Amino acid sequence: MRFKIYISIFVMCCIVIGISVYYTNQSTKILIEEKAKEVFKTRTKEYKVILNDKKNFLNSFAKFLSTSKPVIEAYLENNRTKLINFVMPLYKNLHASGLLEEIHFFKRPAISFVNFANLKAYNIDVSKARRDIVWVSTSFTPSTHFYVCRLYPGFRATYPIIYKDRLLGSLSFGIHINTFAKLFRQLGVKDISIYLNNNILKNSLTSKRYIFFKNLPSYKNWKIMGNIYNIKLSPGYEIKNGYVFTKIKINDFFNHTMAYLIIKDDISTSINVLKTRTLNKLALEIFSYLFIFIVIFILFKWLFDKLNEMNYILSLIKNQKFNQIPKKTVPKDELDKYKNNLIDMANDIKTYISLLTQKVEKYSDKAYKDGLTDIFNRRFLEEKGNELFLKYKLSKSQVGIIMLDIDNFKKINDTYGHDIGDLVLITLAQKIKKLIRKEDVFIRYGGEEFILILPNSNIHNTYKIAEKIRQAIEKTVIDIGEKHLEFTISLGISEIHSDDESIYDAIKRADINLYKAKRNGKNRVEF
């Protein structure tokens, strides 16, 4: 006996220590995850600050130029030289300092007027390449967005030039997307890459400009400015080999994924510190557990045995193995009293389920039968539905619900008469009864509406049965003298959920799906 007790305590001790090791490891992962999340939030916040700063700068500069007297006069006089002389000093200064990649003036709707990145190109319709300019010209609304034009991928501010409520044209300021990487490096980021959508680059840039990007390293369908990382491209962050990869998704003017900004941060030092602390804590916990188990091993085994007895009884109740329930014993302690109470409860549940089963078997009484179709009627559902619902709940089985309706039934009655309509209802009921199981409950809910309750049937199996019924009815032909009548049905399905309060909750969902089937063209199953 002593040997058995020592073995039991040893096994239990190993289990608890194993659990402690597992949860300690999980805690370490959570702490690492929190550290990574902190880095991600910081980088995301920095990106938003940089983006807002660039938005404010470009918008302010655009507003200043669009309302400047020399710019307005240059447009009114159609004088490119005047515009160039006024803006060129500003452009050279900002371009040299890396604050601006281009300044481009347009006439409406999108005719190049002065492009300071290429002064030789003007009076060119760029409406296909610069849809953002077309949008500004038609909406009279400023915009800041990412865009790949014919020259480079970047961030742009587009602004309308309006004089006396008349649109003269628009202007566009742009910074190269690589500027964002440079700004992050100024904040102390050592490793940052930009993944650019190759399809957008290829379709937007001129062939000459695309050569530079074509020669960049590739990762799947992305061109990389920087280092290549074998990571999943989706917004958020990813932890890999002691590094946190912050992945910032950049959408363009058309809301297409134009690029990803990938920032790599080293958190290996933090991880090592966390692991050291965790190992020290784990060692202390293991010694504590060993001490506790040595002190209380006899009490622990006694308690464990008692709990096992009650757990065994609960499993028998759950699996409805009532014949294997042990008999009550003379209680020696409080736990024995609890065990006896469980045994009493099991016997009560067994009796109740038996009574419910007997009642269900008697439901074939004529009071619950539909006189025309010889299946259950609505009264059966109203009076016995909750008892069936309770039985299904106790047995914890999956239960499917099918609600069906004859398509265009009123037209059948109006065309052929109510006798033929009754024949259609009878034929439908007979067909379906041949397709369902003995334990399935078939109810005429009213008029041409029917309900099927399918015990031990999940939603996928319920759908298969519903589709089988639909196909069978679709192939059914009723001979009326020399004429042949065909008809179809629409079906909505659902299943009983654990949080349903009555069977009508599931019926309501099936009814909604039936309505959906009617609305979507009839002769179909919806769930």
C-alpha positions, 0 to 999 in steps of 0.5 A: 500500500505504501508503495502504491501511495508513493507511486501515486504521489510521484505521478501527481507531482510530475503532472503538476510540475509538468503543468507548471512548466507548460504554463510557465512557458506559456507565460514567457510566450505571453510576455514576449508577445506583449513586448512585441506588441509594445514594439509594434504599437511604438512603430505604428505610432511613429508611422502615424506621426510621420504620415500626419507630419507629411500630410500637414506639410504637403497640404499646407504647402499645396494650399499656399501655392494654389492661392498664391497670386503668381500661380493664379496669374500664370494660369490665367495668362497661360504663362509657364515661364512665370510659374517656373520662375516663381516655383523653381527656387522653392522646388530646388531647395526642397528637392535638395533637402529631400523634403520633396520629390516633385511638384506638378501643375495641371490644367483641368481635367488632367493636362500637364502644365508644368512638371518640375521633375521634367520641364520638357513634358507638358500639354500631355493628357495624363488622365489615365496615369493620374486618376487622382488628378481627375478626381480632384478636378471633378470633386474640387476636393484636396486629397493626400494618398499613396500613388504610383505615377509614371515616375516613382511610387510615393506619397502625394497631396493633390490640391485644386487651384480655384479662382473666383469659384472657377477651377483653373487646374490642380497641383500635386506634391509628391515625396518618394516612398523611400523617404519614410524609410529614411525618416524611420532610420533617423528615429533609430531604426536600423533595419527597415525594408519596403516591399512594393507590389510588382504588378502596380509598379509594372503597370504604372511606371514608364519602362525606363523608370521600371528598370530600377525596380525590376533589378531589385531583389524579389520576394514572391510578387514584391520588389524589395527596397532593403532586406528580404525577410521570409515572413507572411505579408499581412498587417500586424507584427510577427516574432521570428528568431528574436526579432519583431517584424512590424508590418505596415500595410500601405494602400494606394489611391484605389485602395489597392495594396501598394506596399508594405513597410517592414521594420525589424527590431531586435528583442533577443536581449529582452527575451533572454532576461525574461527566460532567466527570470522564468527559469528561476521562478520555475525552480522555486515552484518545483521545490515548493510543489515537492515539499507540499506533496511530501507533507500532504500525500496521504490526504491528497490520495484520499481526496483524489480517490473520492473525486474519481468516484464522483467523476466516474458517476458524472461520466455515466450520467453524461453517457446515459449508462444508468445501469452501471451507476453504483449503489448508495453506501453508508456515508462516512464523510461529506464526500460520501454524501455528495456521491450518494446525492449524485446517485440519487440524481442519476436515478431521477434523470433516468426515470424522467428520460424514460417518462419522456420517451414513453410520452413521445412514443404515444404522440401518434394519438389521433389528436396530434395527427393531421387528417389530410396528410396523416402526419403530426399537426401544429397542435402536436408542436405547440403542446409537445414541442417543449418536451421534445426540446427538453429531451434533446437538451438532456441527451446533448444531441445535435438536432436539425430543423427543416422548414419547407413550403410548396412554391406557388401553391396558391396558383395550383389551387386557383388553377386546378382546384382545392382537391388537386391542392390536397392531392399535392399536399398528400403526395408531398407528405408521402414522398418525404415520409419515405425519405426520412428516418423513423425517429424524425418528426414530420409536422404539417405546420399550416397550409402548405408549410411543413417542419421536419425535426431531425435528431442526431443530425448536424447542420451539414447532414440536415442540408443533405437531407433537405437537398435530397427531399428537394430533388425528389419533389422536383422529379415528382409528377402528378397525373391529372387526367391527360395533364401532368402536374409538377411542383417544387418546394423551398426549404430553410434549415437550422439547428438547435443551439445550446443557448436556445430557450425553446424549439421555436428559436431554431424554427424561427431561424429556419423560417428566416432561411425559408424566406431567403430561399423564396426570395432567391428564386425558390426551389432551393435550400438555404441555411 
